[in-house]
Amino acid sequence: MHIRLLLITFFLQFFPELVREGHLFILQTPLFRVRNKKETHYCYSDEEKRAALLKLGAKAEITRFKGLGEISPDEFKHFIGEDIRLDPVMLSKEATIDQILAFYMGKNTPKRQEFIIENLRIERDPTEEEEKEELLHEN
């Protein structure tokens, strides 16, 4: 997210019209790879991971990706084709670019910290073994 913020800041600072006109997108990368010896599924959510485990069975291997840097170039080609997932970067009509940059990159650390804490979502990341146990008990 930090790198994403830095890149968005770059575009807001130097190419604001690209952002205003809806030409900037964020590539969603998979959070998980679930595979067995025959099939591989790239999953973007826990629900997709659960569905892949149901399809491939409890012996499937789960890999958690923490970011684009953990995905090999050979794998990258599997999720940038027809099924590419892009999220547009959108600006609200009310906020100016100066206001946005001042909030996210300015010296208002306490305000920004408060915003992050109020909007923070904490998710439990179960171990692979816990998930497989759950899967076995559901079936």
Secondary structure, DSSP 8 states (H G I E B T S, - for coil): -HHHHHHHHHHHHH-HHHHHTT--EEE---SEEEE-SS-EEEESSHHHHHHHHHHH-TT-EEEE--SGGGS-HHHHGGGSSTT--EEE----SSS-HHHHHHHHHSS-HHHHHHHHHHH--------HHHHHHHHHHH-
